[in-house]
């Protein structure tokens, strides 16, 4: 991971501010933080922001990561870390197991 980020100054790359000192959220999220590729040229991207309730936490500006960069970063993770993430996702975000079982009554279920 360190080698991947060695040529990226995350401190300078993040946080574009307007002349009045307020954070320019649009400028933070119109391109990939790592590759600088425009959001309009990306097939997939991930937006990241730190929030407190419904308020954006401006001390850590939001940023965008392209799907390509996300895939490259994922390939650098250890099997142990991947297992941790998979277990976390399964525990907290998987659907109720009953929804995956066959319908014993044969009736059609409409959601």
MODELLER restraints for C-alpha pairs under 7 A, 6 or more apart:
rsr = mdl.restraints
at = mdl.atoms
rsr.add(forms.Gaussian(group=physical.xy_distance, feature=features.Distance(at['CA:1:A'], at['CA:76:A']), mean=6.66, stdev=0.5))
rsr.add(forms.Gaussian(group=physical.xy_distance, feature=features.Distance(at['CA:8:A'], at['CA:34:A']), mean=6.78, stdev=0.5))
rsr.add(forms.Gaussian(group=physical.xy_distance, feature=features.Distance(at['CA:13:A'], at['CA:33:A']), mean=6.51, stdev=0.5))
rsr.add(forms.Gaussian(group=physical.xy_distance, feature=features.Distance(at['CA:14:A'], at['CA:28:A']), mean=6.55, stdev=0.5))
rsr.add(forms.Gaussian(group=physical.xy_distance, feature=features.Distance(at['CA:14:A'], at['CA:61:A']), mean=6.29, stdev=0.5))
rsr.add(forms.Gaussian(group=physical.xy_distance, feature=features.Distance(at['CA:14:A'], at['CA:63:A']), mean=6.93, stdev=0.5))
rsr.add(forms.Gaussian(group=physical.xy_distance, feature=features.Distance(at['CA:15:A'], at['CA:23:A']), mean=6.70, stdev=0.5))
rsr.add(forms.Gaussian(group=physical.xy_distance, feature=features.Distance(at['CA:15:A'], at['CA:28:A']), mean=6.22, stdev=0.5))
rsr.add(forms.Gaussian(group=physical.xy_distance, feature=features.Distance(at['CA:15:A'], at['CA:61:A']), mean=5.31, stdev=0.5))
rsr.add(forms.Gaussian(group=physical.xy_distance, feature=features.Distance(at['CA:16:A'], at['CA:23:A']), mean=6.09, stdev=0.5))
rsr.add(forms.Gaussian(group=physical.xy_distance, feature=features.Distance(at['CA:16:A'], at['CA:24:A']), mean=5.48, stdev=0.5))
rsr.add(forms.Gaussian(group=physical.xy_distance, feature=features.Distance(at['CA:16:A'], at['CA:27:A']), mean=6.26, stdev=0.5))
rsr.add(forms.Gaussian(group=physical.xy_distance, feature=features.Distance(at['CA:16:A'], at['CA:28:A']), mean=6.08, stdev=0.5))
rsr.add(forms.Gaussian(group=physical.xy_distance, feature=features.Distance(at['CA:17:A'], at['CA:23:A']), mean=4.46, stdev=0.5))
rsr.add(forms.Gaussian(group=physical.xy_distance, feature=features.Distance(at['CA:17:A'], at['CA:24:A']), mean=5.08, stdev=0.5))
rsr.add(forms.Gaussian(group=physical.xy_distance, feature=features.Distance(at['CA:18:A'], at['CA:24:A']), mean=5.78, stdev=0.5))
rsr.add(forms.Gaussian(group=physical.xy_distance, feature=features.Distance(at['CA:23:A'], at['CA:58:A']), mean=6.92, stdev=0.5))
rsr.add(forms.Gaussian(group=physical.xy_distance, feature=features.Distance(at['CA:25:A'], at['CA:62:A']), mean=6.99, stdev=0.5))
rsr.add(forms.Gaussian(group=physical.xy_distance, feature=features.Distance(at['CA:28:A'], at['CA:62:A']), mean=6.28, stdev=0.5))
rsr.add(forms.Gaussian(group=physical.xy_distance, feature=features.Distance(at['CA:28:A'], at['CA:63:A']), mean=5.58, stdev=0.5))
rsr.add(forms.Gaussian(group=physical.xy_distance, feature=features.Distance(at['CA:29:A'], at['CA:62:A']), mean=6.89, stdev=0.5))
rsr.add(forms.Gaussian(group=physical.xy_distance, feature=features.Distance(at['CA:29:A'], at['CA:63:A']), mean=5.32, stdev=0.5))
rsr.add(forms.Gaussian(group=physical.xy_distance, feature=features.Distance(at['CA:29:A'], at['CA:64:A']), mean=5.29, stdev=0.5))
rsr.add(forms.Gaussian(group=physical.xy_distance, feature=features.Distance(at['CA:30:A'], at['CA:38:A']), mean=6.00, stdev=0.5))
rsr.add(forms.Gaussian(group=physical.xy_distance, feature=features.Distance(at['CA:30:A'], at['CA:39:A']), mean=5.30, stdev=0.5))
rsr.add(forms.Gaussian(group=physical.xy_distance, feature=features.Distance(at['CA:31:A'], at['CA:37:A']), mean=5.23, stdev=0.5))
rsr.add(forms.Gaussian(group=physical.xy_distance, feature=features.Distance(at['CA:31:A'], at['CA:38:A']), mean=4.23, stdev=0.5))
rsr.add(forms.Gaussian(group=physical.xy_distance, feature=features.Distance(at['CA:31:A'], at['CA:39:A']), mean=4.95, stdev=0.5))
rsr.add(forms.Gaussian(group=physical.xy_distance, feature=features.Distance(at['CA:31:A'], at['CA:64:A']), mean=6.45, stdev=0.5))
rsr.add(forms.Gaussian(group=physical.xy_distance, feature=features.Distance(at['CA:32:A'], at['CA:38:A']), mean=6.58, stdev=0.5))
rsr.add(forms.Gaussian(group=physical.xy_distance, feature=features.Distance(at['CA:32:A'], at['CA:39:A']), mean=6.92, stdev=0.5))
rsr.add(forms.Gaussian(group=physical.xy_distance, feature=features.Distance(at['CA:32:A'], at['CA:64:A']), mean=5.09, stdev=0.5))
rsr.add(forms.Gaussian(group=physical.xy_distance, feature=features.Distance(at['CA:32:A'], at['CA:65:A']), mean=4.88, stdev=0.5))
rsr.add(forms.Gaussian(group=physical.xy_distance, feature=features.Distance(at['CA:32:A'], at['CA:66:A']), mean=5.56, stdev=0.5))
rsr.add(forms.Gaussian(group=physical.xy_distance, feature=features.Distance(at['CA:33:A'], at['CA:63:A']), mean=6.34, stdev=0.5))
rsr.add(forms.Gaussian(group=physical.xy_distance, feature=features.Distance(at['CA:33:A'], at['CA:64:A']), mean=5.82, stdev=0.5))
rsr.add(forms.Gaussian(group=physical.xy_distance, feature=features.Distance(at['CA:33:A'], at['CA:65:A']), mean=5.88, stdev=0.5))
rsr.add(forms.Gaussian(group=physical.xy_distance, feature=features.Distance(at['CA:34:A'], at['CA:65:A']), mean=6.99, stdev=0.5))
rsr.add(forms.Gaussian(group=physical.xy_distance, feature=features.Distance(at['CA:42:A'], at['CA:66:A']), mean=6.67, stdev=0.5))
rsr.add(forms.Gaussian(group=physical.xy_distance, feature=features.Distance(at['CA:44:A'], at['CA:66:A']), mean=6.12, stdev=0.5))
rsr.add(forms.Gaussian(group=physical.xy_distance, feature=features.Distance(at['CA:44:A'], at['CA:67:A']), mean=4.84, stdev=0.5))
rsr.add(forms.Gaussian(group=physical.xy_distance, feature=features.Distance(at['CA:45:A'], at['CA:64:A']), mean=6.69, stdev=0.5))
rsr.add(forms.Gaussian(group=physical.xy_distance, feature=features.Distance(at['CA:45:A'], at['CA:65:A']), mean=5.62, stdev=0.5))
rsr.add(forms.Gaussian(group=physical.xy_distance, feature=features.Distance(at['CA:45:A'], at['CA:66:A']), mean=4.23, stdev=0.5))
rsr.add(forms.Gaussian(group=physical.xy_distance, feature=features.Distance(at['CA:45:A'], at['CA:67:A']), mean=4.75, stdev=0.5))
rsr.add(forms.Gaussian(group=physical.xy_distance, feature=features.Distance(at['CA:46:A'], at['CA:64:A']), mean=5.63, stdev=0.5))
rsr.add(forms.Gaussian(group=physical.xy_distance, feature=features.Distance(at['CA:46:A'], at['CA:65:A']), mean=5.25, stdev=0.5))
rsr.add(forms.Gaussian(group=physical.xy_distance, feature=features.Distance(at['CA:46:A'], at['CA:66:A']), mean=6.32, stdev=0.5))
rsr.add(forms.Gaussian(group=physical.xy_distance, feature=features.Distance(at['CA:46:A'], at['CA:67:A']), mean=6.86, stdev=0.5))
rsr.add(forms.Gaussian(group=physical.xy_distance, feature=features.Distance(at['CA:47:A'], at['CA:63:A']), mean=5.94, stdev=0.5))
rsr.add(forms.Gaussian(group=physical.xy_distance, feature=features.Distance(at['CA:47:A'], at['CA:64:A']), mean=4.57, stdev=0.5))
rsr.add(forms.Gaussian(group=physical.xy_distance, feature=features.Distance(at['CA:47:A'], at['CA:65:A']), mean=6.55, stdev=0.5))
rsr.add(forms.Gaussian(group=physical.xy_distance, feature=features.Distance(at['CA:48:A'], at['CA:62:A']), mean=5.48, stdev=0.5))
rsr.add(forms.Gaussian(group=physical.xy_distance, feature=features.Distance(at['CA:48:A'], at['CA:63:A']), mean=5.34, stdev=0.5))
rsr.add(forms.Gaussian(group=physical.xy_distance, feature=features.Distance(at['CA:48:A'], at['CA:64:A']), mean=6.17, stdev=0.5))
rsr.add(forms.Gaussian(group=physical.xy_distance, feature=features.Distance(at['CA:49:A'], at['CA:61:A']), mean=6.80, stdev=0.5))
rsr.add(forms.Gaussian(group=physical.xy_distance, feature=features.Distance(at['CA:49:A'], at['CA:62:A']), mean=4.29, stdev=0.5))
rsr.add(forms.Gaussian(group=physical.xy_distance, feature=features.Distance(at['CA:49:A'], at['CA:63:A']), mean=6.65, stdev=0.5))
rsr.add(forms.Gaussian(group=physical.xy_distance, feature=features.Distance(at['CA:50:A'], at['CA:56:A']), mean=6.17, stdev=0.5))
rsr.add(forms.Gaussian(group=physical.xy_distance, feature=features.Distance(at['CA:50:A'], at['CA:57:A']), mean=5.41, stdev=0.5))
rsr.add(forms.Gaussian(group=physical.xy_distance, feature=features.Distance(at['CA:50:A'], at['CA:60:A']), mean=6.66, stdev=0.5))
rsr.add(forms.Gaussian(group=physical.xy_distance, feature=features.Distance(at['CA:50:A'], at['CA:62:A']), mean=6.88, stdev=0.5))
rsr.add(forms.Gaussian(group=physical.xy_distance, feature=features.Distance(at['CA:51:A'], at['CA:57:A']), mean=4.98, stdev=0.5))
